[in-house]
């Protein structure tokens, strides 16, 4: 079963874990991406590669023999998180709110870093991180569409048609600059709607598919740029986050090396593309 982080808030065991999960779910992406809770250190599944052949037969004749082909797929969990160190004097002089602010800042950095890895993660460059959408849908693949020009409604329609949702929820994922270009199309296209989501924020959608914006990471670096737009179908058997046990928050006490109080936030997590057609990429947008 896959739950979003917003749904996981109901299962937080401590106030610290509740605060961490709430901050992680504050972003547009993390609030809707489901996470499958798994046992062990990875997810294993069989991916259908081809279907068996079927046909007709004559009387007293047999049917042709054929088999479907499957491949074994796997996705390992990655160890993600960080330590928050707050000087004991700050807590004593300014109160526990000072420590709470530092924890919130660390978790916000985790969320923004995770959003960047969702797009740009590359295990070939850094084996300790998971592969993002750019690494999974490379140029020249069957799920890659080369725009070779300006953004248009026809290209967006092709992008949506390339994704196999199978009952899951589809989303368009883009930068703020690409969203502005899409808003420009709205002046001449009634299929683009602007509404309010459950948090009261503006929600843009195209053909009923919500738009998720990714801006900058924790290092203030642009995550997506303007040349790519992704369409992804989220679901337990489509594109899903994976985790073992959720976010873990531990108070380690005072360091022996310095008068600092240490809090450790750790998350065994990853990203799994269970259905290879659950993600498509529109690239080369000028």
C-alpha positions as CSV (number, residue, x, y, z in Angstrom):
1,X,0.0,0.0,0.0
2,X,1.3,3.5,-0.9
3,X,0.5,6.6,1.1
4,X,1.3,10.2,0.5
5,X,3.3,12.0,3.2
6,X,0.1,14.0,4.1
7,X,-1.6,10.7,4.8
8,X,1.4,9.5,6.7
9,X,1.0,12.3,9.2
10,X,-1.8,10.4,10.8
11,X,0.7,7.6,11.7
12,X,3.5,9.7,13.2
13,X,4.6,8.2,16.5
14,X,6.1,11.4,18.2
15,X,5.5,15.1,17.9
16,X,9.0,15.4,16.3
17,X,8.2,12.9,13.6
18,X,4.9,14.7,13.0
19,X,6.7,18.0,12.5
20,X,9.2,16.5,10.2
21,X,6.7,14.8,8.0
22,X,4.5,17.9,7.9
23,X,7.5,20.0,6.7
24,X,8.5,17.3,4.0
25,X,4.9,17.4,2.7
26,X,4.9,21.2,2.3
27,X,6.1,21.1,-1.3
28,X,3.7,20.5,-4.2
29,X,5.5,17.3,-5.3
30,X,6.0,15.7,-1.9
31,X,2.4,16.3,-0.9
32,X,1.0,14.1,-3.7
33,X,3.8,11.5,-4.5
34,X,2.9,8.2,-2.8
35,X,5.4,6.2,-0.9
36,X,5.3,2.4,-0.6
37,X,6.4,1.0,2.7
38,X,8.5,-2.0,2.1
39,X,10.4,-4.6,4.1
40,X,14.1,-5.1,3.7
41,X,16.5,-2.8,1.7
42,X,14.8,-2.7,-1.7
43,X,11.8,-3.3,-3.9
44,X,11.7,-6.3,-6.4
45,X,9.2,-6.8,-9.1
46,X,8.6,-8.4,-12.5
47,X,8.1,-6.0,-15.5
48,X,6.2,-7.2,-18.5
49,X,8.3,-6.9,-21.6
50,X,6.1,-8.6,-24.2
51,X,2.8,-10.4,-24.5
52,X,2.3,-13.9,-25.9
53,X,0.9,-14.3,-29.4
54,X,-2.7,-15.4,-29.9
55,X,-4.5,-16.5,-33.1
56,X,-7.1,-18.8,-34.6
57,X,-6.9,-22.5,-35.3
58,X,-8.6,-24.9,-37.7
59,X,-10.6,-28.0,-36.7
60,X,-8.4,-30.8,-35.3
61,X,-5.4,-28.4,-35.3
62,X,-3.6,-27.0,-32.3
63,X,-3.0,-23.5,-31.2
64,X,0.5,-22.0,-31.6
65,X,2.6,-22.0,-28.5
66,X,3.8,-18.7,-27.2
67,X,4.9,-17.1,-23.9
68,X,4.9,-13.6,-22.4
69,X,8.3,-12.3,-21.5
70,X,9.1,-10.6,-18.1
71,X,12.2,-9.1,-16.7
72,X,13.3,-8.9,-13.0
73,X,13.5,-5.3,-11.8
74,X,14.8,-3.9,-8.5
75,X,15.2,-0.6,-6.7
76,X,17.3,-0.2,-3.6
77,X,16.7,2.1,-0.7
78,X,19.1,5.0,-0.1
79,X,20.1,6.5,3.2
80,X,19.0,10.1,3.3
81,X,19.1,12.7,6.1
82,X,21.3,14.8,8.2
83,X,22.3,15.8,11.8
84,X,21.2,19.0,13.4
85,X,23.6,20.5,15.9
86,X,22.5,23.4,18.1
87,X,24.7,25.0,20.6
88,X,23.4,24.3,24.1
89,X,23.8,28.0,25.0
90,X,21.4,29.0,22.2
91,X,18.8,26.7,23.6
92,X,19.3,28.0,27.2
93,X,19.4,31.7,26.2
94,X,16.7,31.7,23.4
95,X,14.5,28.8,24.4
96,X,13.5,25.6,22.7
97,X,12.1,27.5,19.7
98,X,15.7,28.2,18.5
99,X,16.3,24.4,18.3
100,X,12.9,23.8,16.6
101,X,13.8,26.4,14.0
102,X,17.1,24.6,13.2
103,X,15.3,21.3,12.8
104,X,12.7,22.8,10.5
105,X,15.5,24.4,8.4
106,X,17.2,21.0,8.1
107,X,14.0,19.2,7.1
108,X,13.2,22.0,4.5
109,X,16.7,21.4,3.0
110,X,15.9,17.7,2.9
111,X,12.7,18.3,1.0
112,X,14.3,20.7,-1.5
113,X,17.2,18.3,-2.0
114,X,14.9,15.4,-2.5
115,X,12.9,17.4,-5.1
116,X,16.1,18.0,-7.0
117,X,17.1,14.3,-6.9
118,X,13.6,13.5,-8.2
119,X,14.6,15.2,-11.4
120,X,18.4,15.2,-11.6
121,X,19.5,12.2,-9.4
122,X,22.1,10.0,-11.2
123,X,23.5,6.9,-9.4
124,X,26.3,6.6,-12.1
125,X,27.7,9.9,-10.8
126,X,26.9,9.3,-7.1
127,X,26.0,5.7,-6.2
128,X,24.6,6.8,-2.8
129,X,21.6,8.6,-4.5
130,X,18.7,7.3,-6.5
131,X,18.1,7.9,-10.2
132,X,15.9,10.9,-11.1
133,X,13.5,11.2,-14.1
134,X,16.2,12.6,-16.4
135,X,18.3,9.5,-15.9
136,X,15.3,7.2,-16.3
137,X,14.0,8.9,-19.5
138,X,17.0,9.7,-21.5
139,X,17.1,11.4,-24.9
140,X,16.3,8.8,-27.7
141,X,14.1,6.6,-25.5
142,X,10.6,5.6,-26.4
143,X,9.2,7.9,-23.7
144,X,11.2,10.9,-24.8
145,X,9.5,13.5,-27.1
146,X,11.8,16.0,-28.8
147,X,10.0,19.4,-29.0
148,X,12.7,21.0,-31.2
149,X,10.9,24.4,-30.7
150,X,8.4,26.3,-28.7
151,X,5.9,24.8,-26.3
152,X,2.5,24.0,-27.9
153,X,-0.8,22.4,-26.9
154,X,-0.2,19.7,-29.5
155,X,3.1,18.7,-27.8
156,X,1.4,18.6,-24.4
157,X,-1.3,16.4,-25.8
158,X,1.3,14.0,-27.2
159,X,3.1,14.0,-23.8
160,X,0.0,13.1,-22.0
161,X,-0.8,10.3,-24.5
162,X,2.6,8.8,-24.0
163,X,2.0,8.1,-20.3
164,X,0.2,4.9,-19.3
165,X,-1.7,5.9,-16.1
166,X,-3.7,2.6,-15.6
167,X,-6.0,4.3,-13.1
168,X,-3.3,6.3,-11.3
169,X,-3.1,10.1,-11.1
170,X,-1.2,11.9,-13.8
171,X,0.7,15.2,-13.2
172,X,2.7,17.6,-15.3
173,X,6.0,18.5,-13.7
174,X,7.8,21.7,-14.8
175,X,9.7,24.8,-13.7
176,X,8.0,28.1,-13.0
177,X,9.3,29.5,-16.3
178,X,7.6,26.6,-18.1
179,X,4.5,27.2,-16.1
180,X,4.4,30.8,-17.3
181,X,4.7,29.7,-20.9
182,X,1.8,27.3,-20.2
183,X,-0.2,30.2,-18.7
184,X,0.4,32.1,-21.9
185,X,-1.2,29.3,-23.9
186,X,-4.2,29.6,-21.6
187,X,-5.2,32.9,-23.2
188,X,-6.0,31.0,-26.4
189,X,-6.8,27.5,-25.0
190,X,-9.9,26.8,-22.8
191,X,-8.4,23.4,-21.8
192,X,-6.1,25.1,-19.3
193,X,-7.8,25.9,-16.0
194,X,-6.6,27.8,-12.9
195,X,-8.2,26.8,-9.6
196,X,-7.3,26.6,-5.9
197,X,-6.1,23.4,-4.2
198,X,-6.9,22.2,-0.7
199,X,-4.3,24.5,0.8
200,X,-5.6,27.6,-1.0
201,X,-2.7,27.9,-3.4
202,X,-3.2,28.5,-7.1
203,X,-3.5,25.2,-9.0
204,X,-2.9,25.2,-12.8
205,X,-4.2,22.2,-14.8
206,X,-4.1,21.2,-18.4
207,X,-6.9,18.9,-19.7
208,X,-7.7,18.1,-16.1
209,X,-4.0,17.1,-15.3
210,X,-2.6,19.2,-12.4
211,X,0.7,21.0,-12.8
212,X,3.4,20.6,-10.2
213,X,6.1,23.3,-10.1
214,X,9.7,22.7,-9.0
215,X,11.8,25.8,-8.4
216,X,15.1,25.7,-6.6
217,X,17.0,23.2,-4.4
218,X,18.6,23.7,-1.0
219,X,21.7,25.2,-2.6
220,X,19.5,27.8,-4.5
221,X,20.2,26.0,-7.8
222,X,17.5,25.8,-10.5
223,X,16.1,22.3,-10.5
224,X,14.6,21.9,-14.0
225,X,15.4,24.8,-16.3
226,X,13.0,25.5,-19.2
227,X,13.9,22.8,-21.8
228,X,12.1,19.9,-20.1
229,X,8.5,19.1,-19.0
230,X,7.7,15.7,-17.5
231,X,4.4,13.9,-17.2
232,X,4.2,11.2,-14.6
233,X,1.5,8.9,-13.3
234,X,1.8,8.3,-9.6
235,X,0.7,5.1,-8.0
236,X,1.9,2.0,-6.2
237,X,2.4,0.1,-9.6
238,X,3.4,3.2,-11.6
239,X,5.9,5.8,-10.3
240,X,6.2,5.7,-6.6
241,X,8.5,6.6,-3.7
242,X,9.6,3.8,-1.5
243,X,10.6,3.8,2.1
244,X,11.2,1.5,5.1
245,X,9.6,2.8,8.3
246,X,9.2,6.5,7.3
247,X,11.2,9.4,8.6
248,X,13.1,8.6,11.8
249,X,13.9,11.4,14.3
250,X,16.3,10.7,17.2
251,X,17.6,12.9,19.9
252,X,21.3,11.9,20.5
253,X,21.9,14.3,23.4
254,X,24.9,16.5,23.9
255,X,28.1,15.9,21.9
256,X,31.2,15.0,23.9
257,X,33.4,17.1,21.5
258,X,31.4,20.4,21.9
259,X,28.5,21.8,23.9
260,X,26.0,21.0,21.1
261,X,22.7,19.1,21.2
262,X,22.4,16.7,18.3
263,X,19.2,15.6,16.6
264,X,19.4,13.1,13.7
265,X,16.9,13.0,10.9
266,X,17.2,9.8,8.8
267,X,15.0,8.4,6.0
268,X,15.5,5.1,4.2
269,X,13.9,6.1,0.9
270,X,14.1,5.9,-2.9
271,X,12.1,6.1,-6.1
272,X,10.8,3.2,-8.2
273,X,9.5,3.3,-11.8
274,X,7.4,0.1,-11.6
275,X,5.7,0.7,-15.0
276,X,8.2,1.9,-17.6
277,X,5.5,3.9,-19.4
278,X,4.4,5.8,-16.3
279,X,6.7,8.7,-17.1
280,X,7.3,10.7,-20.3
281,X,9.6,13.6,-21.0
282,X,9.1,16.5,-23.4
283,X,12.6,17.9,-24.1
284,X,14.3,20.3,-26.4
285,X,11.8,23.1,-25.6
286,X,13.2,26.5,-26.8
